[in-house]
Amino acid sequence: MALTKENTTPTRTFKHLSEFDRGKIKALLEEGLSPAQIARRLGRHRSTIGREIKRGTTVQRRSDLTTYEAYFPETGQAVYESNRLSCGKKVKALQVEPFLQYAEKMILEEKWSPDVVVGVARRKGKFDKSSMVCTKTLYNYIDKRILNVRNIDLPLKTRRKHKKSVVRQHKRLLGKSISERPEKVDNRKEFGHWEIDTFIGKRSNDNALMTLTERKTREHLIYLLEEKDAESVNKAFSQIREKSGPLFTHLFKSITADNGSEFAGLDRQGLNVYYAHPYSAWERGTNERHNGLIRRFIPKGKAIKDLTLEQIKRIENWCNNLPRKILGYRTPAELFNDEIQRILEIVPDMQSVS
């Protein structure tokens, strides 16, 4: 049984004229052939030949100062190459210059990511669609040096590495495992569930920071510790409880920690504490991500004890006023304040929480 091909896609026969083709057109014109005859001879559409003759025809002057028109292959080729330079998708950069200036300012001064720049501009209607570019195009412009922003100015782009899986010996959990954590905590639908960690600058003879991140709103709190130990962590929480007053149980419903010894006494604060599996930082990914933001201001090796409380508070405010894609380009501070307002309806005698 003979097999037949069922390919219904027509073969594309279109092909640009070459310099050799233009030379043949010149020779055939000198032989007196018409454009239609030349088209049949070359196997081209007569419109193609007609346009080419028009493209390459120029006015020449004789020695007696009279003029005449003639086709020149070189002229046709030069016009063709000039037209090809104008083909293809046009770069939009010149049309969106105000947006690019805005992007440069927010990336370099406010340390926003390109995606946050685009997302906030769209959400707040700062530019209409034709006056800005998408996130991918903005990254492309940075790669092409169209902006005064380099890849090294984008903290995450140049330091991502492939992770290697490492098998380690399991450590003993300090309390309830994260696997016992209720679904309402996992799905981030309820406010008041936090992740906690400590943050160090220098490895010795230095203070530490305690960082808390609320899972639903991504509000990030930073507290200065005298040392990275359980006593300092409990002292910080005692201060939080005292300032929160009757709001404490509404603000802090659960906390997820790692198995560091500094978190061994959290349950004594009356907190519902869950411990991540050993060597599983990704189970506290929200807090880890925010600690990465702090590293933009406090790189490893920089002494925390050299920082003032005002400087630490500025870092905290920057984290909480950074728009997030996952929050619909709203800020953690906006969402956190909304939650506080809802709580106020239940607890009207709220005290401020720093």
RASUL-V403246 format. One record per residue. N is the residue number from 1. RES is the residue in three letters. PHI is phi in radians with two decimals (NA if undefined). OMEGA is omega in whole degrees, 0 to 359 (NA if undefined). D_LAST is the distance of its C-alpha to the last C-alpha in Angstrom with 1 decimal. Layout:
n = [N N]
res = [RES RES]
phi = [PHI PHI]
omega = [OMEGA OMEGA]
d_last = [D_LAST D_LAST]
This chain:
n = [1 2 3 4 5 6 7 8 9 10 11 12 13 14 15 16 17 18 19 20 21 22 23 24 25 26 27 28 29 30 31 32 33 34 35 36 37 38 39 40 41 42 43 44 45 46 47 48 49 50 51 52 53 54 55 56 57 58 59 60 61 62 63 64 65 66 67 68 69 70 71 72 73 74 75 76 77 78 79 80 81 82 83 84 85 86 87 88 89 90 91 92 93 94 95 96 97 98 99 100 101 102 103 104 105 106 107 108 109 110 111 112 113 114 115 116 117 118 119 120 121 122 123 124 125 126 127 128 129 130 131 132 133 134 135 136 137 138 139 140 141 142 143 144 145 146 147 148 149 150 151 152 153 154 155 156 157 158 159 160 161 162 163 164 165 166 167 168 169 170 171 172 173 174 175 176 177 178 179 180 181 182 183 184 185 186 187 188 189 190 191 192 193 194 195 196 197 198 199 200 201 202 203 204 205 206 207 208 209 210 211 212 213 214 215 216 217 218 219 220 221 222 223 224 225 226 227 228 229 230 231 232 233 234 235 236 237 238 239 240 241 242 243 244 245 246 247 248 249 250 251 252 253 254 255 256 257 258 259 260 261 262 263 264 265 266 267 268 269 270 271 272 273 274 275 276 277 278 279 280 281 282 283 284 285 286 287 288 289 290 291 292 293 294 295 296 297 298 299 300 301 302 303 304 305 306 307 308 309 310 311 312 313 314 315 316 317 318 319 320 321 322 323 324 325 326 327 328 329 330 331 332 333 334 335 336 337 338 339 340 341 342 343 344 345 346 347 348 349 350 351 352 353 354]
res = [MET ALA LEU THR LYS GLU ASN THR THR PRO THR ARG THR PHE LYS HIS LEU SER GLU PHE ASP ARG GLY LYS ILE LYS ALA LEU LEU GLU GLU GLY LEU SER PRO ALA GLN ILE ALA ARG ARG LEU GLY ARG HIS ARG SER THR ILE GLY ARG GLU ILE LYS ARG GLY THR THR VAL GLN ARG ARG SER ASP LEU THR THR TYR GLU ALA TYR PHE PRO GLU THR GLY GLN ALA VAL TYR GLU SER ASN ARG LEU SER CYS GLY LYS LYS VAL LYS ALA LEU GLN VAL GLU PRO PHE LEU GLN TYR ALA GLU LYS MET ILE LEU GLU GLU LYS TRP SER PRO ASP VAL VAL VAL GLY VAL ALA ARG ARG LYS GLY LYS PHE ASP LYS SER SER MET VAL CYS THR LYS THR LEU TYR ASN TYR ILE ASP LYS ARG ILE LEU ASN VAL ARG ASN ILE ASP LEU PRO LEU LYS THR ARG ARG LYS HIS LYS LYS SER VAL VAL ARG GLN HIS LYS ARG LEU LEU GLY LYS SER ILE SER GLU ARG PRO GLU LYS VAL ASP ASN ARG LYS GLU PHE GLY HIS TRP GLU ILE ASP THR PHE ILE GLY LYS ARG SER ASN ASP ASN ALA LEU MET THR LEU THR GLU ARG LYS THR ARG GLU HIS LEU ILE TYR LEU LEU GLU GLU LYS ASP ALA GLU SER VAL ASN LYS ALA PHE SER GLN ILE ARG GLU LYS SER GLY PRO LEU PHE THR HIS LEU PHE LYS SER ILE THR ALA ASP ASN GLY SER GLU PHE ALA GLY LEU ASP ARG GLN GLY LEU ASN VAL TYR TYR ALA HIS PRO TYR SER ALA TRP GLU ARG GLY THR ASN GLU ARG HIS ASN GLY LEU ILE ARG ARG PHE ILE PRO LYS GLY LYS ALA ILE LYS ASP LEU THR LEU GLU GLN ILE LYS ARG ILE GLU ASN TRP CYS ASN ASN LEU PRO ARG LYS ILE LEU GLY TYR ARG THR PRO ALA GLU LEU PHE ASN ASP GLU ILE GLN ARG ILE LEU GLU ILE VAL PRO ASP MET GLN SER VAL SER]
phi = [NA -1.34 -1.59 -2.02 -1.43 -1.85 -1.31 -1.77 -1.35 -1.21 -1.29 -1.38 -1.84 -1.17 -2.66 -1.16 -1.19 -1.74 -1.04 -1.11 -1.06 -1.15 -1.13 -1.20 -1.07 -1.03 -1.15 -1.23 -1.12 -1.20 -1.38 1.66 -1.33 -1.41 -0.97 -1.14 -1.18 -1.12 -1.07 -1.15 -1.12 -1.63 1.25 -2.06 -1.26 -1.15 -1.16 -1.08 -1.19 -1.07 -1.15 -1.15 -1.11 -1.13 -1.14 -1.69 -1.54 -2.29 -1.53 -2.05 -2.03 -1.42 -1.16 -1.56 1.26 -1.40 -1.99 -2.67 -1.85 -2.59 -1.56 -2.20 -0.97 -1.11 -1.14 -1.04 -1.18 -1.14 -1.14 -1.04 -1.16 -1.14 -1.15 -1.14 -1.14 -1.60 -1.43 1.52 -1.24 -1.40 -1.21 -1.57 -0.98 -1.18 -1.40 -2.10 -1.01 -1.04 -1.15 -1.14 -1.13 -1.10 -1.11 -1.01 -1.08 -1.23 -1.28 -1.43 -1.64 -1.69 1.08 -1.41 -1.45 -0.95 -1.14 -1.15 -1.00 -1.16 -1.09 -1.21 -1.04 -1.25 -1.11 -1.63 1.14 -1.18 -2.40 -1.36 -1.01 -1.35 -1.83 -2.53 -2.14 -1.40 -1.04 -1.08 -1.15 -1.11 -1.09 -1.08 -1.11 -1.15 -1.09 -1.54 1.10 -1.29 -1.73 -1.49 -2.20 -1.87 -1.06 -1.21 -1.40 -1.76 -0.97 -1.53 -1.18 -1.71 -2.14 -1.30 -2.24 -1.30 -1.50 -1.78 -1.32 -2.16 -1.61 -2.16 -1.26 -1.29 -1.65 -1.37 -1.22 -1.40 -2.91 -1.12 -1.31 -1.07 -1.17 -1.60 -1.21 -1.11 -1.09 -1.12 -1.43 -1.12 -1.49 1.10 -1.46 -1.90 -1.40 1.89 -1.94 -2.08 -2.06 -2.29 -2.80 -1.94 -2.29 -2.11 -1.77 -1.59 -1.39 -2.51 0.91 -2.62 -1.35 -2.40 -2.04 -1.82 -2.03 -2.19 -2.22 -1.39 -1.19 -1.40 -1.64 1.21 -1.06 -2.13 -1.92 -2.21 -2.18 -1.44 -1.94 -1.21 -2.53 -1.58 -2.57 -1.10 -1.09 -1.19 -1.13 -1.15 -1.14 -1.12 -1.23 -1.12 -1.18 -1.10 -1.09 -1.14 -1.28 -1.34 1.03 -1.19 -1.40 -0.95 -1.25 -1.47 -1.40 -2.13 -1.63 -2.76 -2.39 -1.93 -2.23 -1.56 -1.69 -1.15 -1.10 -1.20 -1.82 -1.16 -1.86 -1.07 -1.14 -1.27 -1.49 1.34 -1.65 -1.51 -1.88 -2.12 -1.91 -1.20 -1.14 -0.97 1.03 -2.24 -1.06 -1.12 -1.30 -2.11 -1.06 -1.10 -1.19 -1.06 -1.08 -1.25 -1.11 -1.13 -1.15 -1.11 -1.09 -1.13 -1.82 -2.18 -1.18 -1.02 1.74 -1.42 -1.27 -1.26 -1.16 -1.44 -1.55 -1.53 -1.09 -1.12 -1.16 -1.12 -1.15 -1.13 -1.11 -1.05 -1.12 -1.09 -1.04 -1.43 -1.95 -1.59 -1.06 -2.14 -1.05 -1.18 -1.78 1.20 1.10 -1.60 -1.79 -1.00 -1.09 -1.06 -1.20 -1.10 -1.13 -1.07 -1.15 -1.08 -1.09 -1.15 -1.17 -1.02 -1.20 -1.68 -2.09 -1.18 -1.58 -1.15 -1.86 -1.22 -2.04 -1.67]
omega = [183 178 178 179 182 182 181 180 181 179 181 182 183 180 179 175 178 176 179 178 181 176 179 177 179 182 182 175 179 176 178 180 177 177 179 179 178 180 179 180 183 181 180 175 184 177 178 180 180 180 180 179 178 181 186 181 178 179 179 180 178 181 178 176 173 183 176 179 179 178 178 180 182 179 178 180 181 179 178 181 178 179 181 179 181 181 176 183 182 176 187 190 183 181 184 184 177 178 180 176 176 180 179 182 184 180 186 184 182 178 175 173 177 181 178 178 182 183 180 179 179 184 183 178 181 180 174 188 183 184 179 180 179 183 182 180 179 175 179 179 178 178 183 180 175 175 174 179 178 179 180 177 179 190 186 189 187 183 178 181 174 181 176 178 181 178 182 175 181 174 180 177 181 182 181 181 177 179 177 183 183 181 181 175 182 187 174 181 184 179 172 180 191 169 186 175 172 188 181 175 174 184 181 176 182 172 177 176 170 181 179 179 179 191 184 185 184 173 186 180 182 179 179 178 176 178 177 180 184 181 181 179 180 178 179 180 177 178 178 180 182 181 183 181 183 180 190 183 176 181 185 180 176 177 176 184 170 186 176 184 181 180 185 185 183 183 179 178 183 182 174 190 174 182 178 176 180 177 180 183 181 178 172 188 181 179 179 179 181 174 175 176 180 181 176 182 181 180 179 180 178 184 178 182 177 182 175 177 178 179 179 179 178 177 178 180 179 179 185 178 175 179 181 177 183 179 183 180 167 181 175 181 179 183 180 179 176 179 178 179 178 180 181 179 180 182 185 182 181 172 182 179 180 NA]
d_last = [84.2 83.1 79.4 78.4 75.2 73.0 71.1 70.9 68.7 70.9 71.3 69.9 72.8 71.2 71.3 70.8 74.0 74.4 76.1 79.2 79.2 79.2 82.1 84.1 83.4 84.8 87.9 88.5 88.2 90.8 93.0 92.8 90.7 88.7 84.9 85.7 88.2 85.8 83.1 85.6 86.6 83.1 81.9 79.3 78.7 80.7 77.6 76.0 79.1 79.4 75.8 76.3 79.6 77.9 75.0 77.3 80.0 80.2 82.6 85.0 87.5 91.1 93.2 94.9 91.5 91.6 88.6 88.1 85.3 84.9 82.5 81.0 79.1 77.1 75.9 74.9 73.0 71.1 70.1 69.1 66.8 65.3 64.6 63.0 60.4 59.2 58.9 55.9 52.3 51.3 48.1 45.7 43.8 45.5 44.9 41.1 40.5 37.8 35.8 36.4 35.2 32.0 31.7 32.3 29.6 26.9 28.0 28.4 25.6 22.9 24.0 24.6 27.3 30.5 29.9 26.6 28.5 31.2 29.1 26.9 30.1 31.8 29.1 28.6 32.3 32.1 35.5 38.3 39.6 42.5 40.4 38.2 38.7 37.3 35.1 38.2 40.0 37.1 37.1 40.9 40.6 38.3 40.9 43.7 42.0 42.2 38.6 37.4 35.1 36.3 35.5 34.0 31.3 30.3 28.3 29.3 32.9 34.4 32.8 33.4 35.8 37.9 36.6 39.2 39.2 39.2 40.5 38.8 39.3 36.9 34.5 34.0 30.9 28.6 28.3 28.6 29.6 27.9 31.2 30.5 27.4 28.1 29.0 26.2 23.7 26.0 26.6 23.0 23.9 21.5 17.7 15.7 17.4 15.8 17.4 16.5 18.0 18.1 18.8 21.2 22.8 25.9 27.5 28.1 26.9 23.4 19.8 18.1 15.0 13.7 13.1 12.4 13.9 14.3 18.1 18.7 16.3 15.8 12.0 11.3 8.4 9.6 9.6 12.4 15.2 18.2 20.4 20.8 21.8 21.2 20.5 17.5 16.1 16.6 15.1 11.8 12.1 13.1 10.0 8.1 11.1 11.1 7.8 8.8 12.3 14.9 12.8 12.4 15.9 15.4 12.4 14.0 17.8 18.9 18.1 20.7 21.2 24.1 26.5 25.1 25.6 22.0 21.3 24.2 22.4 19.8 22.1 21.9 18.4 20.1 19.0 21.5 21.9 24.2 25.6 26.9 30.5 31.2 31.2 29.9 26.8 27.5 26.6 22.9 23.7 20.5 18.4 21.4 21.6 18.1 18.7 21.8 19.9 18.1 21.7 22.5 20.6 21.0 24.5 26.0 27.3 24.8 23.4 19.6 20.2 21.4 18.0 15.8 12.0 12.4 14.5 12.3 9.5 12.6 13.7 10.7 11.1 14.8 14.6 12.9 15.3 18.3 20.7 22.1 25.7 24.8 22.6 25.5 24.1 21.0 17.6 14.9 12.6 15.5 16.2 12.8 12.7 16.2 15.5 12.9 15.8 18.2 16.4 16.3 20.0 20.1 17.5 17.7 16.0 12.5 9.8 6.5 3.8 0.0]
